[in-house]
Amino acid sequence: MAKRPWRKLLWVHQPYPDNYVDSSFLSQLKRNLHVQQYSFWALSSDSTVIISHVYTVAIFVCVFVAIYRDKYNPAWFASIGSFCTLVGYFAWDGLGEENTTSRTATAKSAILIVSTLLGLSPVLKSLTQSTSSDSIWALSFWLFLLNVFFHDYSIGSRKTCSSFPPTLSTNLAIAAATVLASRLSTTLSVFSFLLFSIELFGLFPIFSRWLRSYSFVAHLILTSILAIVTEVGMFYIGGWWALGVWSVAILSAVFVAPGWLIALQKYKNEIQGPWDPAKPVLRSR
């Protein structure tokens, strides 16, 4: 007597062993059904979002080194940061992103921040007197590394990009700036450096996200300006050797890494079939 055809039903008793695999079991096998195909230039352009923030951190480190070595007046950096902040704010405001009430609140917040920094600068200057410089450098390195990892690189609508980004990344950067500021020699240096850090890590990411959502070409222009400033700073810190290592690292992130990711796509082997768990479809009423 011929056996009944095998059916893929667990609740039906069938004259087949438990580990039986029918020849039709893999007939509906599908491979790489939902694998996304990447474009090299699309990946390279998207990587500029990350590179732009890395440039910001590098510029900040270069500014600290310049102030720490007493090569430049710290008020000069705070003045440049404040000027760029005002230019960005007026560009933002000129495109109708704020109303009169928001302008008033922004002015009050700016006055409050400056006043608070003026009062706390003498205290922050002596914050880490009992801590060795090596510990401060190590702590700052890890704080900035975590800042890069936890930074918000998403691209949303103009309304969401105009709001404050997640605070974890900002807090990490401000904490690193605070411990670095405590190694500076004068109260003016501490005040100028912390004001510059708030402008760079608190306000600039908001403007950068907004500019990216408004015009990607403008974002690329801004990234190019950051690249030039960073390379000048790297040359100032370590000469041609530091500039060369930095340039190779950035070029690898922008061009080599996307090509490597595309090359690895041929090893992708994602299988789908009717044996996969059913995915519920939720419909809003």
C-alpha positions as CSV (number, residue, x, y, z in Angstrom):
1,M,0.0,0.0,0.0
2,A,1.5,3.4,-1.1
3,K,2.1,5.9,1.6
4,R,0.1,9.0,1.6
5,P,1.8,12.1,0.3
6,W,3.7,14.0,3.0
7,R,2.1,17.2,4.2
8,K,3.7,20.0,6.1
9,L,1.3,19.8,9.0
10,L,2.4,19.1,12.6
11,W,-1.0,18.2,14.0
12,V,-1.6,15.4,11.4
13,H,-0.2,11.9,12.2
14,Q,1.7,10.7,9.1
15,P,3.7,7.5,8.5
16,Y,7.0,9.4,8.3
17,P,9.8,9.8,10.8
18,D,10.1,13.1,12.7
19,N,13.3,14.1,10.9
20,Y,11.8,13.4,7.5
21,V,12.6,16.0,4.8
22,D,10.4,15.9,1.7
23,S,11.8,16.8,-1.7
24,S,9.3,19.6,-2.0
25,F,10.5,21.2,1.3
26,L,12.9,23.6,-0.3
27,S,10.9,24.2,-3.5
28,Q,9.9,27.7,-2.2
29,L,13.3,28.7,-1.0
30,K,14.3,32.3,-1.8
31,R,17.7,33.9,-1.3
32,N,18.5,37.5,-0.6
33,L,14.9,38.6,-1.3
34,H,15.1,41.8,0.8
35,V,18.9,42.5,0.6
36,Q,19.5,46.2,-0.2
37,Q,21.8,46.9,-3.0
38,Y,24.2,49.8,-2.2
39,S,25.6,52.4,-4.4
40,F,29.3,53.5,-3.9
41,W,28.7,57.2,-4.3
42,A,25.6,57.1,-2.2
43,L,27.5,55.5,0.6
44,S,30.4,57.9,0.2
45,S,28.0,60.9,0.4
46,D,26.2,59.5,3.4
47,S,29.6,59.0,5.2
48,T,30.1,62.8,5.1
49,V,27.5,63.0,7.9
50,I,29.8,61.1,10.2
51,I,33.0,62.7,8.9
52,S,31.5,66.2,9.5
53,H,31.1,65.4,13.2
54,V,34.6,63.9,13.4
55,Y,35.9,67.1,11.9
56,T,34.1,69.0,14.6
57,V,35.8,67.0,17.4
58,A,39.2,67.3,15.7
59,I,38.8,71.1,15.4
60,F,38.0,71.3,19.1
61,V,41.1,69.3,20.0
62,C,43.2,71.6,17.8
63,V,41.8,74.7,19.5
64,F,42.6,73.3,22.9
65,V,46.2,72.5,21.9
66,A,46.6,76.0,20.6
67,I,45.2,77.6,23.8
68,Y,47.1,75.1,26.1
69,R,50.4,76.0,24.4
70,D,49.7,79.7,24.8
71,K,50.1,80.2,21.1
72,Y,46.8,82.1,20.5
73,N,44.5,84.3,22.5
74,P,41.6,82.2,23.7
75,A,39.2,85.1,23.3
76,W,40.0,85.0,19.6
77,F,38.5,81.5,19.2
78,A,35.4,82.4,21.3
79,S,34.9,85.5,19.1
80,I,35.1,83.4,15.9
81,G,32.8,80.8,17.4
82,S,30.3,83.5,18.4
83,F,30.4,85.2,15.0
84,C,29.8,81.9,13.2
85,T,27.0,81.1,15.6
86,L,25.3,84.5,14.9
87,V,25.7,84.0,11.1
88,G,24.2,80.5,11.3
89,Y,21.3,81.8,13.5
90,F,20.5,84.7,11.2
91,A,20.5,82.2,8.2
92,W,18.2,80.0,10.2
93,D,16.0,82.9,11.2
94,G,16.0,84.4,7.7
95,L,14.4,81.3,6.3
96,G,11.5,81.6,8.7
97,E,12.5,78.9,11.2
98,E,11.8,81.1,14.3
99,N,9.2,83.6,15.4
100,T,9.4,86.6,17.7
101,T,8.7,84.6,20.9
102,S,11.5,82.1,20.0
103,R,13.9,85.0,19.3
104,T,13.3,86.4,22.8
105,A,13.8,83.0,24.4
106,T,17.0,82.4,22.5
107,A,18.4,85.8,23.6
108,K,17.5,85.0,27.2
109,S,19.1,81.6,27.0
110,A,22.3,83.1,25.5
111,I,22.6,85.7,28.3
112,L,22.0,83.0,30.9
113,I,24.7,80.7,29.5
114,V,27.3,83.5,29.3
115,S,26.5,84.7,32.8
116,T,26.8,81.1,34.2
117,L,30.1,80.5,32.5
118,L,31.5,83.8,33.8
119,G,30.5,82.8,37.4
120,L,31.7,79.2,37.1
121,S,35.0,79.8,35.3
122,P,37.1,80.4,38.4
123,V,35.7,77.3,40.0
124,L,36.2,75.1,36.9
125,K,39.8,76.3,36.5
126,S,40.7,74.5,39.8
127,L,38.4,71.5,39.2
128,T,41.1,68.9,38.6
129,Q,44.2,70.4,40.3
130,S,44.8,67.2,42.2
131,T,44.5,65.0,39.1
132,S,47.5,64.3,36.8
133,S,47.4,65.5,33.2
134,D,47.8,62.0,31.9
135,S,44.5,61.0,33.5
136,I,42.8,64.1,32.1
137,W,44.0,63.2,28.5
138,A,42.9,59.6,28.8
139,L,39.5,60.6,30.3
140,S,39.0,63.2,27.5
141,F,39.9,60.7,24.8
142,W,37.2,58.2,26.0
143,L,34.6,60.9,26.4
144,F,35.1,62.2,22.9
145,L,35.2,58.6,21.5
146,L,31.8,57.9,23.2
147,N,30.6,61.3,21.8
148,V,31.3,60.2,18.3
149,F,29.6,56.8,18.8
150,F,26.5,58.2,20.4
151,H,26.1,61.3,18.2
152,D,22.8,61.6,16.3
153,Y,23.5,61.1,12.6
154,S,19.9,60.7,11.5
155,I,18.3,63.0,8.9
156,G,14.7,64.0,9.7
157,S,12.4,66.7,8.6
158,R,13.3,70.4,9.0
159,K,11.1,70.7,12.0
160,T,12.7,67.8,13.9
161,C,16.2,68.9,12.7
162,S,15.6,72.3,14.3
163,S,15.0,70.7,17.7
164,F,17.7,69.8,20.2
165,P,19.5,66.5,19.4
166,P,19.7,63.7,22.0
167,T,21.6,65.0,25.0
168,L,23.9,62.0,25.7
169,S,26.4,62.9,23.0
170,T,26.3,66.6,23.9
171,N,26.8,65.9,27.6
172,L,29.8,63.7,26.9
173,A,31.4,66.4,24.8
174,I,30.8,69.2,27.3
175,A,32.1,66.9,30.1
176,A,35.3,66.4,28.1
177,A,35.6,70.1,27.5
178,T,35.1,70.8,31.2
179,V,38.0,68.6,32.3
180,L,40.2,69.9,29.5
181,A,39.4,73.5,30.5
182,S,40.5,72.8,34.0
183,R,44.1,72.4,32.7
184,L,44.2,76.0,31.3
185,S,46.2,78.7,33.0
186,T,43.8,81.6,33.2
187,T,40.1,82.2,34.0
188,L,39.7,84.0,30.7
189,S,41.0,80.9,28.9
190,V,38.6,78.7,30.7
191,F,35.6,81.0,29.9
192,S,36.5,81.3,26.3
193,F,37.2,77.6,25.8
194,L,33.9,76.5,27.4
195,L,31.9,79.1,25.5
196,F,33.5,77.8,22.3
197,S,32.7,74.2,23.3
198,I,29.0,75.0,23.9
199,E,28.8,76.7,20.5
200,L,30.6,73.8,18.8
201,F,28.9,70.9,20.5
202,G,25.6,72.4,21.7
203,L,24.5,74.7,18.8
204,F,26.5,73.7,15.8
205,P,25.0,70.1,15.5
206,I,21.5,71.6,15.4
207,F,22.5,73.9,12.6
208,S,24.4,71.1,10.8
209,R,21.3,68.8,10.9
210,W,19.0,71.6,9.7
211,L,21.4,72.6,6.9
212,R,21.6,68.9,5.8
213,S,17.8,68.6,5.6
214,Y,17.5,71.9,3.8
215,S,20.2,71.4,1.1
216,F,22.7,68.5,0.8
217,V,24.9,70.6,-1.4
218,A,25.2,73.2,1.4
219,H,26.0,70.4,3.7
220,L,28.9,69.2,1.4
221,I,30.2,72.8,1.3
222,L,30.1,73.1,5.0
223,T,31.9,69.7,5.3
224,S,34.6,70.9,2.9
225,I,35.1,74.1,5.0
226,L,35.5,71.9,8.1
227,A,37.9,69.7,6.3
228,I,40.2,72.6,5.4
229,V,40.1,74.0,8.9
230,T,40.9,70.6,10.4
231,E,43.8,69.9,8.1
232,V,45.3,73.3,9.0
233,G,44.9,72.4,12.7
234,M,46.4,68.9,12.2
235,F,49.4,70.5,10.5
236,Y,49.8,72.9,13.4
237,I,49.7,70.1,16.0
238,G,51.9,67.5,14.4
239,G,53.3,68.8,11.1
240,W,53.2,66.8,7.9
241,W,53.2,63.4,9.6
242,A,50.0,64.1,11.5
243,L,48.4,65.7,8.4
244,G,49.3,62.6,6.3
245,V,47.9,60.1,8.8
246,W,44.7,62.1,9.3
247,S,44.2,62.5,5.5
248,V,44.6,58.7,4.9
249,A,42.2,57.9,7.7
250,I,39.5,60.3,6.3
251,L,40.0,59.1,2.7
252,S,39.7,55.5,3.9
253,A,36.4,56.2,5.7
254,V,34.9,58.1,2.7
255,F,36.1,55.9,-0.2
256,V,37.7,52.6,1.0
257,A,35.1,51.6,3.6
258,P,32.1,52.0,1.2
259,G,33.9,50.0,-1.5
260,W,34.7,47.3,1.1
261,L,31.1,47.1,2.2
262,I,29.9,46.7,-1.4
263,A,32.5,44.0,-2.0
264,L,31.2,42.1,1.0
265,Q,27.7,42.0,-0.4
266,K,28.5,39.0,-2.6
267,Y,28.9,36.9,0.6
268,K,25.4,37.8,1.7
269,N,23.2,34.7,2.0
270,E,19.9,35.5,3.5
271,I,17.2,32.8,2.9
272,Q,13.5,33.1,3.2
273,G,10.8,30.4,2.9
274,P,7.3,29.4,4.0
275,W,8.8,27.9,7.2
276,D,9.6,31.4,8.6
277,P,7.4,32.6,11.4
278,A,4.5,34.7,10.1
279,K,4.8,38.4,10.5
280,P,1.7,40.1,11.8
281,V,0.4,43.0,9.8
282,L,-1.1,45.8,12.0
283,R,-3.6,48.0,10.4
284,S,-4.7,51.2,12.1
285,R,-8.5,51.7,12.3
